Each structure stands twice: as structure tokens, then as C-alpha cells.
Amino acid sequence: MTAILVLAAAVLGLAALAVTARVVMGPTMLDRAISFDVIVAITIAGISVDAALRRTAENLPLMLVATLLGFVGSVSIARFSPGSDDVEPSDDDDADEREGAS
């Protein structure tokens, strides 16, 4: 059982290295934001592996805070990133507006 958990920790470490490379390479801010979300998820998984190795639930509050910060961070970036309001109306929306105006 311990060997499986150590293997899981090693795979999470490799995934964190790959995602860190994606953060550095970019090319856009949204790519970096998604990479940050993946790093938060990998961190939470790593904390879970640590809790399984030690057979304790002491890290549960830390995991909850990390989850909350990851969610709030991704929502904030999605909301305030440039281009998030650049949704063009479709032709059907224009027809609905004309019908409502007459």
C-alpha cells in the first residue's frame, strides 16, 4: 500500500513539473490561469496522499482552504480577464430584439 502511495506522489510531482512548464511558456493569461488551477488540484491531491500515508485527517482544513482559493481565483480571473465580455450576439438574438422592439 505504501509503495502505491509513493508512486502516486511521484506521478503528482512529475505532473506538477509539466504544468509549471506550461505556466512559464504561456502564451496567454488564460493558459496560465488554467495551469494555476491544475497546480492547485495537484497540490490538493498531494496533501491527500500525505494524509493517506500518515493515516490522519489533520490536513482536511488545509485541503478545504486550498480548494476555496483555487475556485475563487479561477472565477476572478475568468470574470476580470480581458475578452470575457466579447461575446457577439448570434443572428437569432438580433431577430428576437427586432421582434420585441416592434
N, C-alpha and C positions, 0 to 999 in steps of 0.2 A: 504494500500500500504506500509506503514512504517513497519507494522508487518512482511510482506513478506521479506522486505529487511533486517530486523533484524534477521529473521530466516535464510536467506541466509548467513549473516555474521557469525552466529553461526555454520552453517554447514561448512563453509570455515575454521573456527577456529578448528573444530574437524578434518577436513581433514589435516590441517597443523600439528596437533599433531601426527596423524598417519604417515604422511610422515617423520616427524622428527624422529620418532622411527625407520623408515626404514633407514634413514641416519646413525643413530647410530649403528644399527645391521649389516649393510653391506650386504653381506660378501665381495663383490668385489668393486673395484673402480668404475666400470661402473654402478653398482647398486646405488652407492652414487651419481654419476653424474646424473642419471635419476631422482633420488629423488630430487636433487637440481633443476632440470628443473621443476619438479612438484611444488616445493615450490615457484619458480618464477611465475609460472602460477597462483597459488593460491593467491600470493601477488597482481598480476595484477587484478585478479577478485575482491579481497578485495578493491583495490583502485577504481574499477568500482562501487562497492556497495556504497562506501563512496561518490563518485561523484553523484550517483543516490539519495542518502539520502539528500545531500545538494543542489541538482539540479543545479550543476555547472560543467563546463568543465575545471576548473583550473588544474586538475590533468592529463590532456591529455599528456603534455610533459613528465611527470614522468612515465606514462604508456609506452610511446614510448621508453624511455631510458631503462626501465626495460626489455622490450621485446627484444631490441637490445642486451643488456648484456646477457640475457638468451640464445639467439641464438648463439652469438659469443662464449660464454662459452661452450655450448654443442658441437659446431663444433670443438673447440680447444681440448676439452677432447677426442672426437672421433678420431681426427686426430693424437694426440700425445700419446694416450694410448698404452701400450704395447699389442701386439697381433692384432692390427688393420691391419697389413700388412701380417698376417698369412693365407692368402687365398691360398689354394692349387689349382693348375690347375686341371681341370677335364680331363678325358681321351680324350674327344673331342678336347680340346685345344692342347694336345700333338700330336694328329694326324694332326691338322692344321699346327703345327710348322714343322713336318716332311715333309709334302707336300710342304711347302714353301721353305724348305732347298734343295729339290731335283730339 
